[in-house]
Amino acid sequence: MTVKDFFRLVLVYIVLFLVGTALYLVSFRIPFVNMIDVFFYRGLIVIFTCGVIVSIIMMILMKKPGYTGLITVRDVLLLFVMFVCVHVVVFTHLPVTADRSITVFMLGTMSDGSERTYTEEQIEDIFTDKYVGDYGAFEKRFHEQVVTGTIEDTGDGKYRITDEGIKLMKIYEKTAWVYGLDDKLIHPGAE
């Protein structure tokens, strides 16, 4: 591969990555995409779909004169993997964190543009009243677990963990152990 061909290939990667990124960002504004109830799963589906689309575009380009021999199946796979990996990392660190984070809510409460100060108790009260109460944080998370099948309605107004939920908790138990995390959030009743 010549230096010129190398830079042409890099340009193809960059252009297709940017096209896929634009498509990915616009997808969150399409009404039928928002029909996917759980934001995290919605994002993963959109990322994967856009990764497939840019890969298909690259495969089509691979057959065009001037790109034959320059773009290979390896390039198509590499672009797909790069696209998905980069966007999953960004998605889970920014929008998912903004959607779920107590820290983001706390900082947002304090960043209203004023020089106001708060006591720890005031912030805790605002969190409990607004985040948990008014904004339905618990209800939202509870609904997500029903939708994803980790808990189920037993039919008498009560809920129980499913086999899928138990499998998921086993993953979190191992994760907590490997990373040395405090186990109290994994097993709150074990204190």
HELIX and SHEET records of a PDB file:
HELIX    1   1 VAL A    3  SER A   27  1                                  25    
HELIX    2   2 VAL A   33  MET A   35  5                                   3    
HELIX    3   3 PHE A   39  MET A   62  1                                  24    
HELIX    4   4 VAL A   73  HIS A   93  1                                  21    
HELIX    5   5 PRO A   95  ARG A  100  1                                   6    
HELIX    6   6 ILE A  102  MET A  110  1                                   9    
HELIX    7   7 GLU A  120  ILE A  126  1                                   7    
HELIX    8   8 PHE A  127  ASP A  134  3                                   8    
HELIX    9   9 ALA A  137  THR A  148  1                                  12    
HELIX   10  10 ASP A  163  TYR A  179  1                                  17    
HELIX   11  11 ASP A  183  LEU A  185  5                                   3    
HELIX   12  12 PRO A  188  ALA A  190  5                                   3    
SHEET    1   A 2 ILE A 151  ASP A 153  0                                        
SHEET    2   A 2 TYR A 159  ILE A 161 -1                                        
END                                                                             
